[in-house]
Amino acid sequence: GAAHDGKWRRIHPANKQKNARLQKFRARLFRANVNPRKMRGLLFMDIFRLPMRPNPFLPEAIMNDQTQPPEIPQLDENQIIALRREKLNEIRQQGIAFPNDFRRDAFAADLHAQYGEMSKEELDPQAVPVKIAGRMMLKRQMGKASFATIQDTTGQIQLYLNNKGVSQEVLDAFNHWDMGDIIGAEGTLFKTNHGELTVRVSQIRLLSKSLRPLPDKHKGLSDQETKYRQRYVDLIANADSREVFIKRSKIIQAVRNFMVSEQYLEVETPMMHPIPGGATAKPFVTHHNALDIPLYLRIAPELYLKRLVVGGLERVFEINRSFRNEGMSVRHNPEFTMIEFYEAFCDYNRMMQMAEDTIRAACRSVSGSLKIEYNGKEVDLESPFERLTILQAIKKYNPHYTDEQLNDAEWLKKEIVKHGESLPHAAGLGSLQLALFEGCAESKLWNPTFIVDYPVEVSPLARASDSKQGLTERFELFVVGRELANGYSELNDPEDQAARFKAQVAQKDAGDDEAMHYDADYIRAMEYGLPPTGGCGIGIDRLVMLLTNAQTIRDVILFPQMRPE
């Protein structure tokens, strides 16, 4: 039985879980080190007079005989920043708050690579000296010793401090530092009993005080908009984001190295143009004060690169930033990166092979295989890329369409609207077929596929086919349902080019904001003679998306365009 209010009474087992008083009673028995089976004759009141032993496993409400534990006040971000500013002011009073005389001699990843596989018995006697620096991501105080994890550009490594390795004054100062502070440490390497590579610190300094708290170490930075607006915090908190941009750098370097290996010359062309050209897109407009003229941010470097081919630089490429004043989506950012390359004495077949080889070189730089995964599905970059015409692609994924229907302009218009696409400004049959392709087949091109032989009316800079009336020697490459590259045999007939420019001007006058201007200087350059040439452009941002399994272009651009806060 059990006592309640000084009286003996039997408590039915069914009521035990409901009786809060009984739970406290049992807790007191446990803390008094009393075996409940031997408590006969021990009054309830006596239990509460027994000396208690501490028990960290019991809730504080039970140990203190309280119904609710005391709440620890949580500081908001502004209060945390204020406290950190107070710490910084104290540091300023002691001397230089942001020193710049610490020089590291090692990186975390290099130390793990060189010493990570050594056993404790092998490593400890060597007492390898190191100087390392980074941001403090974790700190644990354990009596007279403390552990910290710092992060540099290559990874993380653990630090160990105690009052034998550093003075008590240094240890006390360290214990007042905050997560996010940037520190420099000097010491020797050893392995903990758990086998973790660690620096036994002999000297440590605060190099830069962090005034703002880092995101929660368990949740990380999870808000997508904050990731894009404050990429610096995203890179600190999320290893996956850092890895994406490390891979991006490797991809661009691999593309550059491949071009150089093919005897291409890297060049730089203007970013501000007196006439926008090289693509059908709406430009950004600015003004040059000294010259008092309008200028347009580059929408493509094409016409300047082909001027260089005229000048005798027969293989050129440029990894460039371009700007288009258009909509934003998971695949579009108004500022983007692409590579364009041009080669004299070749055609679009050579450019297709160059595009394949360039993409494979980029893939090898960040992946061990040419068969990769995107959005949970395999993408085969190893097999030869498929080649289809616009009509072949439409019929492959819509076999019920007939040749008669696909050559009927009125039927095409109705089918385009049915698929949710806008009717093109150019009303030619080729433009209508292209619009239908975009609505019913483009998104289904998962493995790399070249769509070839585009209509003349949508390809103002491409060479007309000698054998296919109304078509050009042009291709676009699609992977995972998205355009990745565009290229063609370049139009090198200056009179034909002039006529096409005039047709584009007519479209602009009819309301097409993306139609091209007439570029008289480019026509003059062509009149000196442009050799037979092939050209191609590859979207670097979309290529990085593909090779890093990113679902939106904002995830692969360090600072994507955002609406102001």
C-alpha positions in Angstrom: 0.0 0.0 0.0 0.9 3.6 -0.1 0.3 6.5 2.2 -1.6 9.6 1.2 -2.2 12.7 3.4 -0.9 10.7 6.4 -3.4 7.9 5.9 -2.8 4.4 4.6 -4.7 3.6 1.5 -4.4 1.0 -1.3 -3.9 2.5 -4.8 -5.3 0.4 -7.6 -2.7 -0.3 -10.3 -4.9 1.2 -12.9 -4.6 4.6 -11.3 -0.8 4.6 -10.8 0.0 6.5 -14.1 -2.7 9.0 -13.3 -1.5 9.8 -9.8 1.2 12.6 -10.0 1.7 12.4 -6.3 2.7 8.7 -6.5 5.2 9.5 -9.3 6.9 12.0 -7.0 6.8 9.5 -4.2 8.6 6.9 -6.4 11.1 9.5 -7.4 11.9 10.2 -3.8 12.4 6.5 -3.1 14.9 6.3 -6.0 16.8 9.3 -4.9 16.9 8.0 -1.3 18.3 4.7 -2.6 15.4 2.8 -1.0 14.3 -0.5 -2.4 10.5 -0.3 -2.7 10.2 -4.0 -1.9 11.8 -3.4 1.5 9.8 -0.3 2.5 7.2 -2.0 4.6 6.6 0.1 7.8 8.3 3.2 6.3 5.8 6.1 6.4 5.3 8.3 3.4 6.3 11.4 5.4 9.6 9.7 6.3 10.5 9.3 2.7 10.6 13.0 2.3 13.0 13.4 5.2 15.6 11.0 3.8 18.9 12.4 2.4 18.6 12.7 -1.4 21.2 11.6 -3.9 21.5 13.7 -7.1 19.9 12.1 -10.2 20.5 13.8 -13.5 18.1 11.5 -15.3 15.0 12.7 -13.5 13.0 15.7 -14.8 13.8 18.9 -12.8 10.1 19.2 -11.9 10.2 15.9 -10.0 13.6 16.5 -8.3 12.6 19.9 -7.0 9.0 18.8 -6.3 7.7 21.5 -8.7 5.0 21.0 -11.3 6.8 23.1 -14.0 10.6 23.5 -14.5 11.9 27.0 -14.6 12.1 28.4 -18.1 15.5 29.6 -19.4 14.9 32.9 -21.2 15.8 32.8 -24.9 17.6 35.8 -26.3 16.5 37.1 -29.7 19.0 38.0 -32.4 19.2 41.7 -31.5 20.1 40.8 -27.9 22.8 38.4 -29.0 24.3 41.0 -31.3 24.3 43.5 -28.4 26.1 41.1 -26.1 28.7 40.3 -28.8 29.3 44.0 -29.4 30.0 44.4 -25.7 32.5 41.6 -25.9 34.1 43.3 -28.9 34.3 46.6 -27.1 36.2 44.8 -24.2 38.6 43.3 -26.8 39.2 46.7 -28.3 40.2 48.1 -24.9 42.7 45.3 -24.5 44.5 46.0 -27.8 44.1 45.2 -31.5 40.7 43.8 -32.1 41.2 42.5 -35.6 44.9 41.4 -35.9 46.4 40.4 -39.3 49.7 38.9 -38.3 48.7 35.2 -38.0 50.0 33.0 -40.8 48.7 29.4 -41.1 50.7 26.6 -42.6 48.1 23.9 -43.0 44.5 23.3 -44.2 42.1 20.9 -42.5 41.6 18.6 -45.5 45.3 18.3 -46.1 45.9 17.3 -42.5 43.1 14.7 -42.7 44.5 13.3 -46.0 48.1 13.1 -44.6 47.5 11.9 -41.0 43.9 10.8 -40.9 44.7 7.1 -41.5 47.4 7.0 -38.8 46.7 5.3 -35.5 46.9 7.1 -32.2 50.1 5.1 -31.4 51.7 6.1 -34.7 50.8 9.8 -34.7 51.1 10.9 -31.1 54.9 10.4 -30.7 55.5 12.5 -33.8 54.0 15.6 -32.3 53.5 17.2 -35.8 53.5 21.0 -35.4 50.7 22.9 -37.3 49.3 26.4 -37.6 45.7 26.4 -38.6 42.9 29.0 -38.9 39.2 29.0 -39.5 35.7 29.8 -38.2 34.6 28.2 -34.9 31.6 26.0 -35.7 31.3 24.1 -32.4 32.6 24.5 -28.9 32.4 22.2 -25.9 33.6 23.1 -22.4 34.5 20.1 -20.1 35.8 21.4 -16.8 39.4 22.4 -17.2 39.5 21.3 -20.9 37.7 22.6 -24.0 37.1 21.3 -27.5 36.3 23.3 -30.6 35.7 22.5 -34.2 37.0 25.1 -36.8 36.1 25.2 -40.5 38.4 26.5 -43.2 37.9 26.5 -47.0 38.7 22.8 -47.2 36.8 21.3 -44.3 36.8 21.0 -40.5 39.3 19.9 -37.8 39.0 19.7 -34.0 41.0 21.7 -31.5 41.8 20.6 -27.9 42.7 23.1 -25.1 43.5 22.5 -21.4 45.2 24.5 -18.7 48.4 22.4 -19.3 48.8 23.5 -22.9 47.7 27.1 -22.5 47.5 29.5 -19.6 44.3 29.8 -17.5 43.9 33.4 -18.8 43.9 32.2 -22.4 41.5 29.3 -21.6 39.1 31.8 -19.8 39.3 34.1 -22.8 38.6 31.2 -25.2 35.5 30.2 -23.1 34.1 33.6 -23.8 34.4 33.4 -27.5 31.4 32.6 -29.6 30.4 30.3 -32.4 31.2 32.0 -35.7 34.4 33.7 -34.4 37.4 33.3 -36.6 40.4 32.0 -34.7 44.0 31.0 -35.4 45.6 28.1 -33.4 49.1 26.6 -33.1 49.8 23.2 -31.7 50.6 19.6 -32.4 48.5 16.8 -33.9 47.2 13.8 -32.0 44.4 11.3 -32.1 41.7 11.2 -29.4 40.6 8.0 -27.8 37.7 7.9 -30.4 40.3 8.2 -33.2 39.5 11.9 -34.2 42.4 13.9 -35.6 42.8 16.9 -33.3 45.2 19.8 -32.7 46.5 20.0 -29.1 46.6 23.8 -28.8 49.6 25.6 -27.4 48.7 29.1 -28.7 45.3 30.4 -29.8 44.1 33.9 -30.9 40.9 35.6 -31.8 41.4 37.0 -35.3 37.9 38.3 -36.2 34.9 38.6 -33.9 31.5 37.5 -35.3 28.8 39.8 -34.2 25.9 37.8 -35.6 24.9 34.3 -34.5 25.2 31.4 -37.0 22.1 29.4 -37.9 21.2 26.5 -35.6 23.8 23.8 -35.9 21.2 21.0 -36.3 18.7 22.8 -38.6 21.2 24.7 -40.6 20.0 27.5 -42.9 16.8 26.0 -44.3 15.0 29.1 -45.7 15.5 29.1 -49.4 15.1 32.9 -49.9 17.6 33.6 -47.1 20.1 31.2 -48.8 19.9 33.3 -52.0 19.9 36.7 -50.3 22.6 35.9 -47.7 24.8 33.4 -49.7 27.7 34.1 -47.3 25.7 32.6 -44.4 24.6 29.7 -46.6 28.2 28.9 -47.5 29.2 28.9 -43.8 26.3 26.7 -42.7 25.8 24.3 -45.5 28.5 22.0 -46.8 26.3 21.0 -49.8 26.2 24.6 -51.0 29.9 25.0 -50.7 30.4 21.7 -52.7 28.1 23.0 -55.5 30.2 26.1 -56.0 33.5 24.2 -55.8 32.2 21.9 -58.5 31.1 24.9 -60.5 34.7 26.3 -60.5 36.1 22.9 -61.5 33.5 22.6 -64.4 34.5 26.0 -65.8 38.2 25.2 -65.5 37.6 21.9 -67.2 35.8 23.6 -70.1 38.6 26.2 -70.4 41.3 23.5 -70.4 39.5 21.5 -73.1 39.2 24.5 -75.3 42.8 25.3 -75.0 43.7 21.6 -75.7 41.8 22.0 -79.0 43.9 25.0 -80.0 41.3 27.6 -79.2 42.3 31.1 -78.1 40.5 32.7 -75.1 39.5 36.3 -75.8 37.5 39.1 -74.1 34.9 41.2 -76.0 32.9 44.2 -74.9 30.1 43.9 -72.3 28.5 47.2 -73.4 27.3 47.3 -77.0 26.1 50.3 -79.1 23.7 47.8 -80.8 22.4 44.7 -79.1 23.0 41.6 -81.2 24.0 38.0 -81.3 20.7 36.7 -80.0 17.0 37.4 -80.1 16.4 38.8 -76.6 15.4 42.0 -74.9 18.5 43.9 -73.6 19.2 46.1 -70.6 19.8 49.7 -71.5 22.2 52.1 -69.9 23.7 55.5 -70.7 27.3 56.6 -71.2 27.6 60.1 -69.8 30.8 61.2 -71.4 29.8 60.1 -74.9 26.1 60.9 -74.2 24.9 57.8 -76.0 22.7 54.8 -75.0 24.5 51.5 -74.5 23.2 48.0 -74.2 24.4 45.3 -71.8 25.6 42.3 -73.8 23.0 39.7 -74.7 25.6 37.5 -76.5 29.2 37.9 -77.6 28.6 36.3 -81.0 29.1 39.2 -83.4 32.3 40.4 -81.8 33.8 36.9 -81.8 33.0 36.4 -85.5 34.6 39.8 -86.2 37.8 38.2 -84.7 37.5 35.2 -87.1 37.3 37.7 -89.9 40.5 39.2 -88.5 42.3 35.8 -88.7 41.9 34.4 -85.2 40.4 31.2 -86.5 39.6 29.5 -83.2 38.3 31.7 -80.4 36.2 31.2 -77.3 35.0 33.4 -74.5 33.5 32.4 -71.1 31.3 35.4 -70.7 28.7 37.1 -68.6 25.6 38.1 -70.6 22.4 39.9 -69.6 18.8 39.6 -70.9 15.9 41.7 -69.6 13.4 38.8 -69.6 11.4 36.7 -67.2 12.9 34.8 -64.3 12.3 31.1 -63.6 14.0 27.9 -62.4 16.0 28.0 -65.6 16.4 31.8 -66.2 18.4 34.5 -64.4 18.8 37.9 -66.0 22.5 37.7 -65.6 24.1 34.4 -66.6 27.3 32.7 -67.8 27.9 30.9 -71.0 30.7 29.9 -73.3 30.7 30.7 -77.0 33.3 29.3 -79.4 33.9 29.7 -83.1 36.1 27.8 -85.5 36.9 28.6 -89.1 36.7 26.0 -91.9 34.1 23.7 -90.2 30.3 23.3 -90.0 27.6 22.5 -87.5 28.5 18.8 -87.4 31.9 19.6 -86.0 30.3 22.0 -83.5 27.9 19.2 -82.3 30.9 17.0 -81.7 32.7 19.8 -79.8 29.7 20.3 -77.7 29.6 16.6 -76.8 33.2 16.5 -75.9 33.1 19.7 -73.9 30.2 18.4 -71.8 32.0 15.1 -71.2 35.2 16.9 -70.1 33.2 19.0 -67.6 31.4 15.9 -66.3 34.7 14.0 -65.8 36.0 16.9 -63.7 33.4 16.4 -61.0 32.1 12.9 -61.4 33.7 9.5 -61.7 31.2 8.4 -64.4 29.6 9.8 -67.6 26.3 8.2 -66.4 25.0 10.6 -63.8 21.8 11.0 -61.8 19.5 14.0 -62.1 16.3 14.3 -60.1 16.4 10.6 -59.3 16.8 9.4 -62.9 19.9 8.4 -64.9 21.3 10.6 -67.6 23.6 9.0 -70.1 26.4 11.3 -71.2 28.6 8.5 -72.4 26.6 7.2 -75.5 26.6 9.3 -78.7 24.0 12.0 -78.4 20.9 11.4 -80.5 20.1 13.7 -83.5 16.5 14.5 -84.6 14.8 17.1 -86.7 12.0 19.1 -85.2 9.4 17.0 -87.0 11.1 13.8 -86.1 11.0 14.8 -82.4 7.4 15.8 -82.5 6.4 12.5 -84.1 8.6 10.4 -81.8 6.6 11.6 -78.8 3.3 12.2 -80.5 3.0 9.3 -83.1 -0.7 10.1 -83.7 0.2 13.3 -85.5 0.2 13.0 -89.3 2.5 14.7 -91.9 -0.5 16.4 -93.3 -1.4 17.9 -89.9 2.2 19.0 -89.2 2.2 20.9 -92.5 -1.2 22.6 -92.0 -0.6 26.1 -90.5 -4.2 26.5 -89.2 -4.1 23.1 -87.5 -0.7 23.9 -86.0 -2.0 27.2 -84.5 -4.8 25.4 -82.7 -2.5 22.6 -81.4 0.0 25.2 -80.2 -2.7 26.9 -78.1 -3.9 23.6 -76.9 -0.5 22.9 -75.4 -0.4 26.3 -73.6 2.2 27.9 -75.9 2.0 31.4 -77.4 1.8 31.8 -81.1 5.1 33.1 -82.6 5.5 36.5 -84.1 6.7 35.0 -87.3 3.8 33.2 -88.9 5.8 30.9 -91.2 5.2 27.2 -91.2 8.7 26.5 -89.7 8.0 28.9 -86.7 4.7 27.1 -86.0 6.3 23.7 -86.1 9.0 24.9 -83.7 6.4 26.3 -81.3 4.5 23.0 -81.3 7.8 21.1 -80.7 8.4 23.3 -77.6 4.9 22.5 -76.3 4.7 18.8 -76.9 8.2 17.3 -77.2 10.9 19.5 -75.7 10.3 18.5 -72.1 10.5 14.8 -73.0 14.1 14.9 -74.3 15.7 13.4 -71.2 19.0 12.0 -72.5 21.2 14.4 -74.6 19.5 15.0 -78.0 20.4 17.4 -80.8 17.5 19.0 -82.5 18.8 20.0 -86.0 17.8 21.9 -89.1 15.9 24.9 -87.7 13.7 27.2 -90.0 15.3 30.3 -91.5 12.8 32.7 -89.9 13.9 31.9 -86.4 17.7 31.6 -87.2 18.8 35.0 -88.5 22.6 34.3 -88.1 22.7 30.7 -89.3 23.7 29.5 -92.7 20.9 28.2 -94.9 21.0 24.6 -95.9 22.1 23.9 -99.4 19.8 20.9 -99.7 16.8 21.6 -97.5 14.7 24.6 -98.6 13.7 27.0 -95.8 16.0 25.3 -93.2 19.4 26.2 -91.7 22.4 24.2 -90.5 21.5 24.8 -86.9 21.1 22.7 -83.8 20.0 23.0 -80.2 21.1 20.5 -77.6 18.5 19.3 -75.0 19.2 17.4 -71.8 16.6 16.5 -69.1 14.0 18.5 -71.1 16.0 21.7 -71.2 18.0 23.5 -73.8 21.7 23.4 -73.0 23.5 24.5 -76.2 22.8 26.2 -79.5 25.0 26.3 -82.5 25.2 26.4 -86.3 27.2 26.8 -89.4 27.6 30.5 -89.5 26.1 32.6 -92.2 29.0 34.2 -94.1 27.2 35.8 -97.1 27.1 39.5 -96.2 24.2 40.3 -98.6 22.1 37.4 -97.2 23.0 38.6 -93.6 21.9 42.2 -94.5 18.6 40.9 -95.8 18.0 38.9 -92.7 18.8 41.9 -90.4 16.2 43.9 -92.3 13.6 41.2 -91.8 14.4 41.3 -88.1 14.0 45.1 -88.0 10.6 44.6 -89.7 9.6 42.1 -86.9 10.8 44.6 -84.3 8.7 47.3 -85.9 5.7 44.9 -85.8 6.1 44.6 -82.0 8.7 41.9 -81.4 10.9 43.4 -78.6 13.4 40.5 -78.9 14.1 40.9 -82.7 17.5 42.0 -83.7 18.8 45.5 -84.8 20.5 46.1 -88.0 24.3 46.0 -87.3 26.0 47.9 -90.1 29.5 47.5 -88.7 29.1 43.7 -88.6 28.0 43.7 -92.2 31.1 45.8 -93.1 33.3 43.2 -91.3 31.6 40.3 -93.2 32.3 42.2 -96.5 36.0 41.7 -95.8 35.3 38.0 -95.9 34.2 35.6 -93.1 35.6 32.1 -93.8 33.2 29.1 -93.6 32.8 28.9 -89.8 31.0 26.9 -87.1 29.9 28.4 -83.8 28.3 27.1 -80.6 27.2 28.4 -77.2 26.7 26.4 -74.1 24.9 27.6 -70.9 27.4 27.2 -68.1 24.7 27.7 -65.4 22.5 25.0 -66.8 25.5 22.7 -67.3 26.4 23.1 -63.6 22.7 22.4 -62.7 22.9 19.2 -64.6 26.2 18.0 -63.1 25.4 19.0 -59.5 21.7 17.7 -59.6 20.4 21.2 -58.8 16.8 21.8 -59.5 16.9 25.6 -59.9 19.4 28.0 -61.5 19.5 30.0 -58.3 21.2 27.1 -56.5 24.2 27.4 -58.9 24.6 31.2 -59.0 26.3 32.6 -56.0 24.2 35.8 -56.0 21.1 35.3 -58.0 18.9 38.3 -58.9 16.3 39.0 -56.2 13.6 41.6 -55.6 14.9 44.1 -53.0 14.0 43.4 -49.4 
